[in-house]
Amino acid sequence: MSASKKSQKKLQSKLKTLECHFTWDLDPGRPKFLSLKEKLEDIGTEEGNRWLGHIYNLQGFIQYKLGFNEDAKSLFSRAAEAFHELRHADEGPWLLVNYRNLAWLHHHLGDEAESQAYLSKIDALKKNHPSPSQGELHPEVYAEKAWTLMKFNARKKQQAADDFEKAIRMQPDMVEWNTSNIIGLVSAAKHSPTGVEDDLLEKMRAAKEHDPENLYLAAVYLLQLAKKGEKIENEARELGGQILRHPVSSYSGIKPLLRVYTNFMSVDEAIDLAEKALEKHPDERYLKRCVALCFKWKILFFRKSRPRSGMIERAISLHRDVISLYPNSSFVKKIDLANVYAQSSGSKAKAEQIYQKLLSSNLEPADKQVLYNQFARHLHFHKQDTNGSIQFHKRAAAIPQKSFFRNDSIKTLKKIKDTTTWNRRSKDIEEFLAKLPE
């Protein structure tokens, strides 16, 4: 083996040991990367965002995976600049992941000398800033890894929580790490009607005291209190005013607060708050998404209170705008549009067209599960097709991936079985449920 090949092999071996985006098994496929790219853009890059460096790092990795190497390099550079500004220092362990990403990127670009230069910088950082706990990663690396894993799927959230705990144990003074860990833990129970366990609620309360400026945490905390039956109307309205005065971001707290308004106060009040925010920032796509969601909730879930004149048309227009503004993450938004169309006497055929197009598309199992569950409900409520609805609930339940939608389909099938007079249909459902994997 020539000296150059030996050197290259040694470099590759070294790179594989580095803890960074390139070695964290982050490869869910191109559609997921495109969707995640849009979600990261909605977080916002306002000054003072404590996760700004991490956002740019993940965006850079996504650009690399999408084939845009120069954009990746630029975003990795912006990540380093963001860390410098936030930490008020030119160097520190917070750059470990960033330098490792750059070492990998330059290796893939064929610039082995530059890759080796970053490896030398990494060695210097590790020497000057060793991990407080021998044999473990630096807490800065654990925290960035945890934050990154949270942005992918539910299967990675437990690992994210474990990594956050390790980081916090070694460096407990980092408020944003604790806040993000709490938010991640709460998100795992977002579909629970009774909210989180009491010990997690107490952790939320403590986190809120230590991070009083975090309006997203404040909104999520109010939502959990409301689920416990506490009166939160005054605090919610006060928080709404605060959120309107802050920069637009998917972490501004407006979306969880709208859920508080809708579920425990008034859906019309939720619509008014979302419309006020959009009026202040008419070009913000995230706020259009929030207004569209409020209209969907009003039309689909509050049928006893008749929609105001023109509301369905406004909801349809907003959903169509949102789909065009989120071309790479519009799957659920298309289902929402179909469900709104189904409420309009003149647009029911359009709902069917959307569903049939989605049913014929190539989807990941998790998305198929969502689609089958929602189409089953559409068949039941809008087409009175009980047999068809049962078949699609079965298809959703048969996908062995834990989710709210699978649970909903199983629950619906059990209800049909228990309320149907004993006959072939009831027996068929019972036999199907008995064979389902846990």
N, C-alpha and C positions, 0 to 999 in steps of 0.2 A: 504494500500500500504506500502511495506517495505521501510525502510530508504534508502536502496541501489537503489531501483526502483525510489524513489522520487528524489534522487541525479542524477540518470541517465536522468530522464525526465527534470530536471532543466538544466542539461548540454546540452541536445539536443535543448531545447528552446533557450538557450543562443547562441548556434552555428548558429541557423537559422537567427539570427539578424546580423551576421557578414557579412560585405561586402568583398567578396573574390570570387575566381573562383568557389567555391562550391555553391555559392548562386546567381550567375549571369546568370542563365538560359542558360548555355553553354552545350547543349546536342543535337548536330545536327545528332548524330548517328555515329557508328563505322567507316564507310567509310570516312566520313568527317574528323574525328579525325586522321585517318591514313594519309590522304592527307595533312592535316595541319601539321602533324609531319614532313613530308618531306619538306614542305615549310619553316618551322622554321629552319631546319637543313641548308638550303641554305643561311639564313641570315648571318651566320658566327658568330664566338665567339671571334673575334680578340680583343686584349686589347684596352680599351678605348671606346668600344661600349657602349653608354650611356643607351641602352635598354637591356643590357646583363642580369641584374637581372630579368627583366620582361620576357625575353625570357625563362630563366630557370624556372621561376614560371609557365608559360603556358605549357612548356614542361613537367614539373612535373605533372600538372593536367591532361594532355593528357595521360601520362603513367598510372596514377591512373585509368582513365576511360577505358583504354585498359586492365586493370587487372594486371599491373606490379607495385605492391606497393613499393617494395624495390627500384626500379628505380625512382619512384616518390619521395620517401624520399631523395634519393641521390641528385636529381635535385633541390628539395626545399632547401637543404643544400648549394648547389652550388649557388643558387640565393642569399642566405644570404651573402655568401662570396663575390659575385660579388658586392653587394650593399656596403659592408664594404670597398672594394678596390676603388670603384668609388666615394663614398662620403667621404672617408678618416675619417670614424668614426665607432665606434663599435655599435652605436645605433642611431636610428632616425625614423621618421614617415614613411620612405620608407620601413620599415620592417613590417608595419601593415598588409598588404595583405599576405606577406610571413608567418608570425606567425599565421594568421587566417587559411591559407591553412594547416599548420602543425597541428593546433588544430583539424581541420576536419579530416585530414588523420589519426592521432592517434586514434581519436574516431572510425573511420571505422575499424581500426586494433584491436580494443577492448582494447586499452591502455588508459583507462579513466583518470588515474593519470597524464600521460604525456599530454593528451589533456587539462586537467584542469591547468597544469603548464603553457601551452602556453596562456590560457585565462588570467592568472595572468600577464604574460608578456605584453599582449595586453592592459590590464587595466593600467599598469604602463606607457606604451608608450603614451597612450591617455592622461594620467594625465600630463606627462612631455612635451608632444608636442600636445597641443590642436589645433583644427582647427581654423584658423584665422577668420572664419565666423561662428558665433554661429548657431547651428541647421543644419549645413551642414557637409558633409564628409571632411576629411582632403584633401587638394589639391593633395597630393601624391597618395591617394586612387582614386580620380577622374581621375588622369592622367593614372594610371595603368589600371583602368577599361576601359578607352577610348581606350588606345593602344590595349588592349585585344579584345574589341568588333570589332575593325577595321579588325581583322584577320578572322572574321567569314563572315557573308553574308551582302549583301547590306542593308537589313532591319535594321541592327544594326548600320549602319554608321552614321545615323542622331543622334542616341543616343550618339555615340562616339564623334561626333562633339560637342554636348551639354555638355558632361562631360569634354571635353578638355577646352571649353570656361570657365566653372566654375573653373577648376584648374588654368588656366592662369589668370583669373580675380583676384584670391587670391594670386597667386605667379607668377607675370609677368616676373621675371628674368630667368625662366627656358627655355632656348632657344630651347632645343630639343622638349619640349611640343608644342611650337608654330609651329616648323617645321613639326612635325608629324601631327598636326591638318591641316595644309595647304595641305600637301601631301594627306591626307584623303579626303579633300574637292575637290581637283583637280581630284582625281581618279574617283569621281562620274561623271565627265564630260569627261572621257577618250575617248569616242567614238564620241564626238562632232567634226566635221570637222573644225569648226571656233574657237575652244578653249573656255576657260573660260571667264566669264564676266570681264569687265575692273577692277572692284573693287577687285576681287580675284587675278587678275594678279598683281595689285599694292601690295597686301598683300604678294604675292610670291616674288616680288622684294625686299620688306622690309625684309622678312624672309631670303632671300639669303644674304643680307648685314649683318645680325646678325649671320648667320651661314655659313660663307664662305667656310668652310672645307667640307660641306655636298655636295658631288658630285652627289648624287641622286637628291637632290633638284635642283642643277644646271642643270642637264640634263632635268628634267621635265620642268623647266622654259624655257629652250631653245626650247623644243618641243612646248610649248604654244606660244612663240614668233614667231616661224616658222608658226604656224597655223594662226597667225595674218598677215602674209605676210612679216615679217621682215627678213633681210639677216642675217643668223647666221652661215655661212659656216666656217669662221675663228675661231669663238668661239667654234664651235662643234669639229673641228679638234684638237684644243688646249685641250679641255676637254677630248677627246679620249686619248691623250697622258698621261694626269693626271691619268685617270682611269686605264690605263695599268700599272702604277707604284704603284697602291694600292692593298691591299689584295682582294682576290676574295670574292664576296658577292652578293646576290640578291639585296642588297641596295648600291652596288658600283656605280650604275648609268649607267651601260653598256646597259641594255635592253632598257630604254627610249631613250638613245643616239642612239642606232641602229635604232630605229624608226625615229629619226630625219634624220639620214643618208639616210634611205630607202625612206622615203616619200618626203624629201625636198632637197636631194643631189644626192646620187647615191647608189643603192642597192649593186653594186659591191664593193663600198667603205665600205659599212656596212659589207659585207662578209669578206673583208680583215681585218677590225678591229677585228671582232669576231675570225677569224682564228689566228691573232697575239696573242690575249689573250689566246686562247686554246694552242697555241704553247708554251707559257710561263708556263702554268699550265695544262699539258695534262691529268691529272687525275681528274680535276674538272668537275663534272657532270653538274653543272649549266652552265658552258661555252659551253659544248657540246650542251646543250639545246639552247643556244643563237645562235650557228652556225647553228644548224638544222632549227631554226626559219628563219634565214636569207635566207637559201637555199629555204625554203618553199615559202617565200615572192617572191623571184626571179622567181621561177618556176611557181607559181600560178598567180601572179599579174603583172608580167612584161613579158608577152608572146611575145611582139613585139621584145624584145631583146633576141635572141636565147640563151638558156643555154649553157655554155661551155661544151666541151666534157667530159663526165663522171659525170656531175653535178647531174643528176637525180639519178644515182647509188650511188654517195656520199651522197646525201640527204636521200635516202632510208636507207643506212647503218647507218647514224647518228641517224635517227629517231628510228630505231630498237634498237640501243644502249641506247638511251634516255628512251625508254619504259622499258627496262630491269633495268635501273638505278633508275627509279621512279615507282616501282611496284604498289604503292598505290595511285598514282595521274596521271595515264597514260591515262585517258579517252579522253581528248582533244588531247593528243599526238597520240593516235591511229587514231583519225579522221584525223589529219594532215598527218599521214603515208598513210592512205587510199587515201587522195587527191593527194599525191605525186605519189603513185602507179598508179593512174588514168591517169597521164601524160606520163607514160611509156608504149610504145606499147606492150611490152611483159609482163606487170604486171597488166593489167586492171582487170583480174579475181581476183587478190589478193585484190584489192580495194573493190570489191563486197563482198568478203568473210568477210573482216573486218566489213563492214557496216551491213551485215546480222547477224553477231555474236553480234554486239552491239545492234541491233534492238531486238534481242531475249533475251537480258539480263535484269536484274531487276535494273532499274535506278530511281533516284529521279526525280520529275517533272522538276526541272531546267535543269538537264542533258538531259532529254528527249527532252526538247525544243531545246537545242543546236543540238542534234542529228537529230531531224526531219528537222530543218532548213538546216543543212549541207547536209543531204541526199537528200533533195529537190533540192538543188543546183547541187549536183552530178548527179541526174537523168536528170536535164535540160541540163547541159553543157556537160556531158560525155556520156549520153545514149539517148539524144534527146527524152526523155519520158515526154512530156509536161503534160499529164494527171496525171501521177504518181507524178510529181513535185508539181503540184497544190494541190494534196491530202495531201502531207507531209507538205507543207507550211500551210495548214489549220490546221493540227494537231499541228504544232508549235504555231500557233496563238491562238488556242483554249485553251492552257494552260494559265490560268490567272495570270501570273507572269511577271511583267515588266522587260524587258531586251532588250539588243541590238538585240538579235536573234529573239525575238517575233516581235519587230518593223520592222526588215528586212523582215520577212515573210509577215507581213501585207502590207508593202510598195510594195513588189513584187506582191502580189495578186491584189492590187489596180491598179498597172501598167498593169497587164494582163487584168483586167476588162476594163480599159480605152483605151487600144490599140487593143482590140479584137472587131471585127465586132459584132454588137448586135446579140447574139444568146443564146442558152441554157446555154453555159459555162459562158458567161458574166453575165447573170441573176443569175445563181447559186452562183457565187462569190459575187455578190452584196448582195444577201439575206444572205449569210454566214457572211459577214462583218457587216451587219446591226444588227445581233444578238450577235456580240462579246461584252463581258463586257469591260468596259474601263480599 
